[in-house]
């Protein structure tokens, strides 16, 4: 029986049962397997993929929708991968066109590597900003932070959700309520009895990723990172909006080094909703 052409292979919704195949695809392209992140994204979002007749996946991506379920106000695209032996044959373009078409008029966002940008520009995505990935062992400051932080409790969840929607610009309840189970730490900053920021740290292979990071100001963001770092021996990694220059300089002074830059791109809107001045780092670049 002849092998079907790539163009004829159907695109389908992925489920949690595809977790191992998604991790295999990551590994095939030289990425870490990131099974915990795939698990989170496949349950909080919607995966799309193309099955390889010889086993595994030809290609995959994940879409995370925000806002009302019946009419999302924003969707983030991420984890766009094509198996090495099928690369540069139009598979990623076909999958992305399908996903963009299915999402209709929903505004879209994604973080693009330099290699991925030409494809997204072809699909009418525009650059709206940049994020810098920094990574390394955090060296604490000698002086105590001026902003008080503490572990989040169940009673904080309502305030966290309200602050997150205000800063992110749309409802992320289905994501944020998963953080206590997904993250190793979830901490809040409080001033005068009011929650002024929150941040999580979650495991990704040998590192701990800081995200989301939402804070009233740079000082609060610093205190949250420092408090998270104080409770882990792993290197930290985070993706900071390059407009937060002061935080980036401070992070590098504390031992984190620049690893890469990603372009923040949008489709259907010229800039992301919400308040960028209080949005320091995403949960993950794959989910915005």
C-alpha positions in Angstrom: 0.0 0.0 0.0 1.5 3.4 -0.9 2.3 5.8 1.9 -0.2 8.7 2.1 1.0 12.1 1.1 1.5 14.6 3.9 -1.1 16.9 2.4 -3.7 14.1 2.7 -3.1 13.2 6.3 -6.0 14.5 8.5 -5.6 17.1 11.3 -7.3 16.1 14.5 -7.7 17.2 18.1 -5.2 15.8 20.5 -6.1 14.5 23.9 -4.3 13.6 27.1 -3.7 10.2 25.6 -1.3 11.8 23.1 1.0 13.1 25.9 3.8 10.6 25.2 3.6 11.2 21.5 3.9 15.0 22.0 6.9 14.5 24.3 8.4 12.2 21.7 8.0 14.9 19.1 9.7 17.5 21.4 12.6 15.1 21.8 12.8 14.4 18.1 13.4 18.1 17.5 16.0 18.4 20.1 13.7 20.0 22.8 13.4 18.6 26.3 10.5 16.2 26.6 8.7 18.7 28.9 6.0 16.1 29.8 4.6 18.2 32.7 4.2 21.3 30.5 2.5 19.2 27.7 0.2 17.7 30.3 -0.8 21.1 31.6 -1.4 22.5 28.1 -3.3 19.5 26.8 -5.7 19.7 29.7 -6.0 23.5 29.9 -6.0 24.0 26.1 -6.7 22.3 22.9 -4.0 20.3 21.0 -4.0 19.8 17.3 -1.9 17.2 15.5 -1.3 15.1 12.4 -0.6 11.4 12.9 2.3 9.7 11.2 1.2 6.5 9.5 4.5 5.0 10.7 3.7 5.9 14.3 3.9 9.0 16.5 3.1 12.5 15.3 4.1 14.4 12.1 3.2 17.7 13.7 1.5 19.2 16.7 0.6 22.5 18.4 -1.6 23.7 21.3 -4.1 26.5 21.5 -5.1 28.0 24.9 -8.3 30.1 24.8 -9.1 32.9 27.2 -12.3 34.6 28.1 -15.9 33.2 27.7 -15.9 29.6 26.6 -18.5 30.2 23.9 -16.7 33.4 22.6 -13.0 33.6 23.5 -11.5 37.0 23.6 -7.9 35.8 23.0 -6.1 32.6 22.1 -2.5 31.8 22.5 -0.7 29.4 20.1 2.3 27.4 21.2 4.4 24.2 21.0 4.4 24.3 17.2 6.5 21.3 16.2 7.1 19.2 13.1 9.0 15.9 13.2 12.5 16.3 11.8 12.1 13.9 8.9 9.0 15.9 7.7 10.5 19.4 8.2 10.5 22.0 5.5 7.7 20.3 3.6 4.9 22.7 4.4 3.4 20.6 7.3 3.7 23.3 9.9 2.2 25.9 7.5 -0.8 23.6 6.8 -1.4 22.9 10.5 -1.1 26.6 11.4 -3.5 27.6 8.6 -6.0 25.1 9.9 -5.8 26.3 13.4 -6.0 30.0 12.5 -9.0 29.2 10.3 -10.8 27.3 13.0 -10.3 30.1 15.5 -12.0 32.5 13.1 -12.1 36.1 14.4 -10.6 35.3 17.8 -7.5 37.5 18.3 -4.4 35.4 18.5 -0.9 35.7 20.1 2.2 33.6 20.2 5.9 33.8 21.0 8.0 33.3 17.9 11.6 32.2 17.6 13.6 33.8 14.8 13.3 30.6 12.8 9.5 30.6 13.2 8.9 34.2 12.4 8.7 34.0 8.6 5.9 31.4 8.7 3.9 33.5 11.2 4.4 36.7 9.2 3.1 34.8 6.1 0.0 34.1 8.1 -0.4 37.8 8.9 0.9 37.8 12.5 2.6 41.1 13.4 5.4 41.8 16.0 3.9 43.5 19.0 6.8 43.1 21.4 9.8 41.1 22.6 10.6 38.9 25.5 14.1 38.0 26.8 14.7 34.5 28.3 17.1 34.6 31.2 18.4 31.6 33.1 20.8 30.7 35.9 21.4 30.2 39.6 19.9 33.1 41.5 22.2 34.9 44.0 20.2 36.6 46.7 20.9 40.2 47.8 22.4 40.9 51.2 19.5 43.2 52.3 16.0 42.1 52.9 13.4 42.9 50.2 11.2 45.9 51.0 8.1 44.2 49.8 6.5 41.5 51.9 5.6 38.2 50.3 4.2 34.9 51.5 2.9 31.6 50.2 -0.6 31.9 48.6 -3.5 30.2 50.4 -6.9 29.1 49.2 -8.4 32.3 50.5 -6.1 34.3 48.1 -7.6 32.7 45.0 -10.4 35.2 44.4 -8.0 38.1 44.7 -5.5 36.5 42.4 -8.1 35.9 39.8 -9.3 39.5 39.9 -5.8 40.9 39.7 -4.9 38.5 36.9 -8.0 39.4 34.8 -7.3 43.1 35.3 -3.6 42.8 34.3 -3.9 40.2 31.6 -7.0 41.8 30.1 -9.2 38.8 29.9 -10.4 35.9 32.1 -7.9 33.1 32.8 -9.8 31.3 35.5 -9.3 27.8 33.9 -5.6 28.4 33.8 -5.0 30.2 37.1 -7.0 27.7 39.2 -4.7 24.9 37.9 -1.6 26.7 39.2 -1.7 25.2 42.8 -1.5 21.7 41.4 0.9 22.5 38.5 3.4 24.8 40.3 5.8 23.9 43.1 5.3 27.3 44.6 2.7 30.0 44.4 3.4 33.2 46.3 1.7 36.6 46.7 2.8 40.1 47.6 0.6 42.0 50.0 0.6 45.7 51.0 -1.8 47.3 53.4 -4.0 44.2 53.3 -4.2 44.3 49.5 -2.8 41.8 47.1 -0.4 43.6 44.8 1.2 40.8 42.9 1.6 37.0 42.5 4.0 34.6 40.9 4.5 30.9 40.5 7.4 28.6 40.0 7.0 25.3 38.2 9.5 22.5 37.3 10.8 22.1 33.8 13.4 19.5 33.4 16.4 20.7 35.5 15.1 24.2 36.0 12.4 26.1 37.7 10.4 28.4 35.5 9.1 31.7 37.1 5.7 32.5 35.6 3.3 34.0 35.6 4.8 37.1 37.2 2.3 39.9 37.8 3.2 42.7 40.1 2.3 46.3 41.0 5.8 47.5 40.2 9.4 46.4 39.6 10.1 46.3 43.3 7.3 43.9 43.9 8.4 41.7 40.9 11.9 41.6 42.4 10.6 40.5 45.8 8.5 37.8 44.3 11.4 36.3 42.3 13.7 36.5 45.3 11.2 34.8 47.5 10.6 32.0 45.0 14.4 31.5 44.5 14.9 31.2 48.2 13.0 28.0 48.2 14.6 26.1 45.4 18.1 24.9 44.6 17.4 24.6 40.8 18.5 27.2 38.3 15.7 29.7 37.5 14.4 30.5 34.0 11.9 33.2 33.0 10.8 35.2 29.9 10.7 38.9 30.8 9.1 41.6 28.6 12.1 43.6 27.3 10.3 46.9 28.3 11.0 45.9 31.9 14.6 47.0 31.6 15.2 47.5 35.3 14.0 44.0 36.2 16.2 42.5 33.5 19.3 44.4 34.7 18.6 43.3 38.3 18.1 39.6 37.2 21.4 39.6 35.4 23.1 41.1 38.4 21.7 38.3 40.5 23.2 35.6 38.2 20.7 35.0 35.5 22.1 35.2 32.0 20.5 36.0 28.7 19.6 32.9 26.7 17.4 34.0 23.8 14.9 36.5 22.5 11.4 35.7 21.2 9.1 38.0 19.3 5.6 38.5 20.8 3.3 38.4 17.8 -0.4 39.1 17.4 -3.1 38.4 14.8 -6.3 40.4 14.6 -5.1 42.9 17.2 -2.2 45.3 17.2 -1.2 44.8 20.9 -2.1 42.5 23.7 -4.9 43.5 26.0 -4.4 44.4 29.7 -1.6 46.3 31.4 1.9 45.4 30.3 3.4 47.5 33.0 2.2 45.0 35.6 2.7 41.9 33.4 6.4 41.0 33.8 6.5 37.3 32.6 4.0 34.8 31.1 3.1 31.5 32.7 4.8 29.9 29.7 5.6 31.3 26.2 3.4 28.4 24.9 0.3 29.8 26.6 0.9 33.6 26.8 
